[in-house]
Amino acid sequence: MANQHPPGSVEEIWRTYDAMEQRLTGPLSDRMLDLAQLGPGFRVLDLATGRGEPAVRAAHRIAPAGVVVGVDHHAAMLEMARHRADLEGVTNLELYTSDVHSLKEIGESKFDVVLARWALMYFQDPVLVLQEARRRMKPNGRLVAALWAEPQRVSYFMLPRQLLSRYAALPQADSGQPDFDQPGPCRYSRMEFIERDFTQAGFRIDTCEEINVDVMEVSTGAEAVEWARCFGMTRLLQNQPRSVQEAWEADMIRTAESMRKDGWIRLGGITRIVVAI
């Protein structure tokens, strides 16, 4: 069986998996920046910057005159972004620990582009965040957001949970029927809710496209188990009997091994890239 003690804190988890996730999801970040139509001297606001995707890539694109402002409530994640920026020689990235619902720490600057990669669905009040983002945008500015599609098309989220549902009942949010008014990865998995909240915040959706993105790449089923435990399954498994945990783990290993392609096991899913003006 796999190691039952994966990295514990958020920081430990991301220090383990950041390089892999950064490499696998780079195409998504790059496509978001293409759709943002970045130009020389642009000011870019990145919401929930975390470890620096896509903020660091954006800073490279608009250097030297352009500036990227990244905000996140998690100071330790921003330290990882700052370290990455230093390693890559990025000097036009400003990072602030801030509540994205108010953005008071960044003053009243206006931005040409606002980015939100896999962020909006986790905010307590995403409409308020969108309204604040719109208030900070220049005329003709663009907002580019990445949002996961339906759970059934997002294997990294659904596969471990579907396997556990064979042995235990799951909360609604983890069962493939998300609560569209509560934070969660698939909160905006239906276009009607994207359109509802963006419209309420004063945006018009200009384009929407889909891209298949891997977020996990491992060489064994046991590694897939450890990854899944780090990203949500420990919470769901911790109160289950040992027999259920072992049954899920064995099932996860078998299923992951059956998915091997080109020597690797990958999980990811379909994400939508929404451009709003």
N, C-alpha and C positions, 0 to 999 in steps of 0.2 A: 504493500500500500504506500501511497504518497506520504510525504512529510506532513504531519498534522499540525505543525506550528509555522505557518507561513509568516512573512513579515507582518507586524502588528499595526503600527501607526501608519497614517496616510503618507507621511514622509518616507518611512521605510519601504512601503510598497512602491512608491514612485521611484525611489532611488534604485530599486531592483528592476523595474520594468520601463523606465522612461526612455532609454535608448531604443528599445524595441518598438515601443509605441510611436516614438518620434519618427522612426524610419518608415514604419508601416503606414502611418497616417499622413506622411508628407504630401502625397498626391492630393489629398483633400485640402490641406492648407494652401497648396499652390493653386488649386482651382479656385478656391475662395478669393485669393488675391488677384487672379486673372479677372474674375467677375467684378471685383471691386474697382477695376480700371485705375489702378494707382498711377499717379503722375509725380513729376519732380516737385519737391516742396510741399507735398501733401502732409496734412496732419491727420493721423489715424488714431482712433480710440478702440482699444481691444478690451472687451468686457470679459471678466472672469479669466484673466490671462493665465493663471496657474503657473505651469512650468515653462511657458513661453511660446506655445503654439496658438495661433500663427503669428504672434507679435514679433518674434525675432526674425522670421522670414520677411515680414512686411518691412521691418527696419532696414534689412539689407536692400530691399527693392527701392526704397525711396531715399537712401543715403546719397549724398551727405546732407542735403538741405531739409529733407522731410523729417518728421518726428512721429514716433509711435508712443502713445501713452497707454500703458497697461494697468488695469486695476483688478484687484482681487481682495477678498476679505481674509484670505489665508496667507499670512506673512511668510511662512516657511516655504510655500510653493513659489512665491515671488523670489525668494532667495535662490531657488533652483533656476528660475528664469534669468536672474541677474548673473549667476555663475555661468550659465550657457552663453549669455551675451558677451561676457568678458572673454570667454574662450574663443568666440568667433569674431572678436574685434569690433563688436557693435557698440557704437557710442551715441546713437540717436534714439535710444529707448529709455523712457522714463517710467518708473514703476511706483505705484501707490497702493498702500493698503487702504481699501475704501469699501464702503457699502455701495454696491452698484445701484441700489434703489435711489440714492441721493447724489453720489459722486461729488460730495462737497469738498473732498480733499484736492480735487484737480482744478478748482476755480471755475471760471466761466468761459473757458476756451471753447472755440468752435472747431468742428472737425469736418473734413471732407468725406471721411469714410468711418463707419462703425462696424466692427467685426464681433461676432459672437459664435465661437465654435463649440458646439455641444454644451451650451451654457443656459440658454433661455428656459429650457424645460426644468431646470433645477431651482430657479428663483421662486421665492415665496409669492411674489407679485410680479409676474413677467410683464403685464401690461404697464405697470408703473415704471419698470425698467425701460421698456420700449418708449414710453412717453418722455422719460428723461433723456434717453439717447436722441430722440428726435429734436428735443429742445436744444441739444448741444451740436446739432448738425448744421452745416452751412446750407444755403439754398442750393438745390440740385445735388445734395449729398446722397450717398448710398449706404444702406445697411446690408451686410451680407451675413447670413446666419446658417449654420449647419444644424440640422434637426434629424434625429433618428426616425426612420419610417416605422411601419407597423411591426409589432413584436415578432410576428411570424416570419418576417424578413430580416430579423436581426439575431443571427445565430449566437453571438457572444452572450446575449441577454437570455434568450429563450431556451437554448439547448440545455444548460445545466438545470434550469427550473423545470422544464418538461420532464427530465429524468427524475428529479426529486418528487414531482407530483405523482409518480407511480407508487410512492411509498408514504407520502404525507400530504395533508391539505396545505395549500399555500394561500397567503393573503392575496386579495384581489390584485394589488399592484404588481405582484410577481407571477400572476397566473395567465398573462397574455391578454387581460382585460384591464388596462390601466385606468386609473381615475384621472380624467382629463382636467380636473381642477386642483390636482395636488402635484407637488414636485415629483419627478421621476423621469427616467431616460426616454420613455415613449409617450410622454405627456402630449407632444405635438405630432403624434404618428398619423393623425387624420388631418387632411388639408383644411377641412371646415373649421378646425380649431385654430390653425395657423391664420387663416383668413379673418376669423372673428377677432382675435387679439391684435393682430397687426392693424386691422381697420380701426378698431377701438382706439389704438394709440396714434392714429393719424397717418399711417403709412398706406401706400398702395403697393401691392406685390407686382414687381416688374417681370421677373422670371423665376422659374423653379425647375431645377433639374435633379436627377438622382445619380449617385455614384456608389459603387460597391467598395467598401473599405474594410480591410482586415485590421484588427486591433491586437490579436494574439497570434504568435507563431512559435511553436514549440516542437521538440523532436520526439516526445513520448507522451503517452496518455497520462502518466503520473504527473508530468509537468503541467498538463492541461488542468488536472485536478487542483494543483496548487494555485495556478493562476485564477481559476474560478473561485476558490476559497478567498483569495485576496480581494476579488472584485464582486462582493455581494453574497457569496454562498456561505461564508462563515456565519454571517448574521442569521441566515435561514436554517442552518444546520445545528447551531449551538444548543438549541433546546430539544433536539430530536434524540431519540434513543440511539445508543451506539449501533444497534442492528440496522437502523435506517441509514445512519451515516455511512456505514460500511457498504450497504447495498447500493446507495447512490454512488459512492466512490468507484466501486467495481463497474457499475453501469457506465459511468462517465469515462473510465479508462477504455472499456471495450468500444464505446461509441466513438471516442476521439481517435482511437487507433484505426477504426474503419474509415475515417475521413482523411487519412494520410494521402498526400499528393506531392510528388516530387521530393519525397523524403521529409516533408513537414506537415504538421497539423495546424490548421489555421481556423480562427473564428473571427467574425466581424459582422457585417450587415450592410444594408442599404441605408444611406443617409441622404436627406434632401438638402440641397443648397438653395436657399431662398434669398433673392435680391429684392429689396424693398426701397422705395423712394418716397 
